[in-house]
Amino acid sequence: MNDIVETVHPAAITEEPQQYLTFILTGEAYAINIQRIKEIIQYGALTEVPRMPDFIRGVINLRGAVVPVIDLSSRFGKQPTVVGRRNCIIIIEVEVGSETQSIGVMVDAVNAVLEIPASEIEPAPKFGANIHTDFIAGMGKIDGKFVIILNIQYVLSMDDMAALVAVRSGATTELSAEI
């Protein structure tokens, strides 16, 4: 299991509201703490890289730096994002070992930066032993609706993404062997 923990527990947070960037992905509202966000750019100028997993859309040139772009919908096991005029890439800084790396996350649309008081954040729900909710830092309540606050360090964990690729590749290999 991964040692990355970014769980939001209302009792452990100061009472000051935290700011979160909210966005839409496959019709659902998600949020990321703005402290992790470097910038938001319009989707485009993406270079596809051969033999990459489905959830890695390609790379972009961000002021001379090569930044990988993850299709968050595909990363969550859903259908790949259909590119439209509202798609954005959120550039997020994650810690990889002792370094900080920029990773782009492709989303359907960015909504707004909102302050969510600690009293309006619930812990991640428990669905049972076989369903992992490690990618959920908490559930924020905004106007009577829930927004899923992502544990973005876990979502973009290189170890976890590599393990996911291995599992998907193994499943493909096993399926090919059966045919």
C-alpha positions in Angstrom: 0.0 0.0 0.0 1.1 3.6 -0.5 2.4 5.7 2.4 0.9 8.8 0.9 -1.8 10.3 3.2 -3.5 13.6 2.6 -6.8 12.9 4.3 -8.9 15.8 5.4 -10.3 15.4 8.9 -12.3 18.4 10.1 -11.0 18.1 13.7 -7.4 18.2 12.5 -7.8 21.3 10.4 -7.7 24.9 11.7 -11.1 26.5 11.5 -9.9 28.7 8.6 -11.6 27.8 5.4 -9.3 26.2 2.8 -9.3 27.2 -0.9 -10.1 24.6 -3.5 -10.2 24.7 -7.3 -13.4 23.0 -8.4 -13.8 21.3 -11.7 -16.0 18.9 -13.6 -15.0 15.5 -14.8 -17.6 13.2 -16.4 -20.4 15.2 -14.9 -19.1 15.0 -11.3 -17.7 17.9 -9.2 -14.2 17.5 -7.9 -11.8 19.8 -6.0 -8.1 20.2 -5.4 -6.4 22.3 -2.7 -5.0 25.3 -4.5 -1.7 25.0 -2.7 -0.9 22.1 -5.2 -1.9 24.0 -8.3 0.7 25.9 -10.4 -1.5 27.1 -13.2 -4.4 26.3 -15.5 -4.0 26.3 -19.3 -6.2 25.7 -22.2 -6.1 22.2 -23.7 -3.9 22.0 -26.8 -0.5 21.5 -28.3 -0.2 18.0 -26.9 2.4 15.6 -28.2 1.4 11.9 -28.0 4.1 9.5 -26.8 3.9 6.0 -28.2 3.4 3.0 -25.9 2.1 5.0 -23.0 -0.8 3.8 -20.9 -4.3 5.0 -21.8 -4.5 7.5 -19.0 -1.3 9.4 -20.2 -2.5 11.6 -23.0 0.9 12.9 -23.9 3.3 15.7 -23.0 3.2 19.5 -23.4 6.0 22.0 -23.6 5.5 24.4 -20.7 8.1 27.2 -21.0 10.7 24.7 -22.1 9.8 21.9 -19.6 8.3 18.6 -20.7 5.2 18.1 -18.6 3.2 14.8 -18.8 -0.6 15.1 -19.1 -2.9 12.7 -17.4 -6.5 12.1 -18.5 -8.1 12.1 -15.1 -11.2 10.4 -16.3 -9.2 7.5 -17.8 -7.0 7.4 -14.7 -10.2 6.8 -12.6 -11.1 3.9 -14.9 -13.8 5.8 -16.9 -14.0 6.5 -20.6 -11.2 8.8 -22.0 -12.2 12.5 -22.0 -13.7 13.7 -25.2 -11.9 16.9 -26.2 -14.1 19.9 -26.4 -13.7 23.7 -26.2 -13.9 23.8 -22.4 -11.3 21.3 -21.6 -8.4 22.5 -19.5 -5.1 21.2 -18.2 -4.5 21.9 -14.5 -0.7 22.0 -13.9 -0.1 20.4 -10.4 3.1 20.1 -8.5 3.6 16.7 -6.8 6.4 15.3 -4.8 8.3 12.5 -6.4 10.9 11.3 -4.0 12.8 14.3 -2.9 11.9 16.4 -6.0 8.9 18.4 -7.1 7.5 17.5 -10.5 4.8 19.3 -12.6 2.1 17.1 -14.0 -0.8 18.2 -16.1 -4.3 16.9 -15.4 -6.9 17.0 -18.2 -10.4 17.9 -17.0 -13.7 18.6 -18.7 -14.0 22.2 -17.3 -12.7 24.3 -14.5 -15.4 26.0 -12.3 -14.1 28.3 -9.6 -11.9 28.7 -6.6 -14.0 28.2 -3.5 -13.4 28.5 0.2 -14.7 25.4 2.1 -14.9 25.7 5.9 -13.5 22.7 7.8 -16.9 22.2 9.3 -18.3 21.5 5.7 -15.8 18.7 5.0 -16.6 15.1 5.8 -14.0 12.3 5.8 -13.9 10.0 2.8 -16.7 7.4 2.9 -16.0 3.8 3.7 -17.4 1.4 1.1 -15.9 -1.8 2.4 -12.6 -3.6 2.4 -12.3 -4.2 -1.3 -13.0 -0.7 -2.5 -10.1 1.7 -2.1 -10.9 5.4 -1.5 -7.3 6.5 -0.9 -7.7 9.1 -3.7 -10.4 10.9 -1.8 -9.2 13.4 0.8 -12.7 14.3 1.9 -16.2 15.3 0.8 -16.9 19.0 0.8 -20.4 20.3 1.1 -21.2 23.2 -1.2 -24.8 24.5 -1.4 -26.2 21.2 -0.2 -24.2 19.1 -2.8 -21.0 17.1 -2.4 -17.8 17.8 -4.1 -15.1 15.1 -4.0 -11.9 16.6 -2.6 -9.0 14.7 -4.2 -5.9 13.5 -2.5 -4.0 14.6 -5.6 -0.6 13.4 -4.3 -2.1 9.8 -4.3 -4.0 10.2 -7.6 -0.7 11.2 -9.3 1.5 8.9 -7.4 4.1 7.5 -9.8 4.2 4.2 -7.9 0.4 3.8 -8.0 0.2 4.7 -11.7 3.0 2.2 -12.5 1.1 -0.5 -10.5 -2.1 0.3 -12.4 -0.3 0.0 -15.7 1.1 -3.4 -14.6 -2.4 -4.6 -13.6 -4.0 -3.4 -16.8 -1.2 -4.9 -18.9 -1.5 -8.2 -17.0 -5.3 -8.2 -17.6 -4.7 -7.6 -21.3 -2.1 -10.3 -21.5 -4.3 -12.8 -19.7 -7.3 -11.9 -21.9 -5.1 -12.3 -25.1 -3.9 -15.8 -23.8 -7.5 -16.9 -23.4 -8.5 -15.9 -27.0 
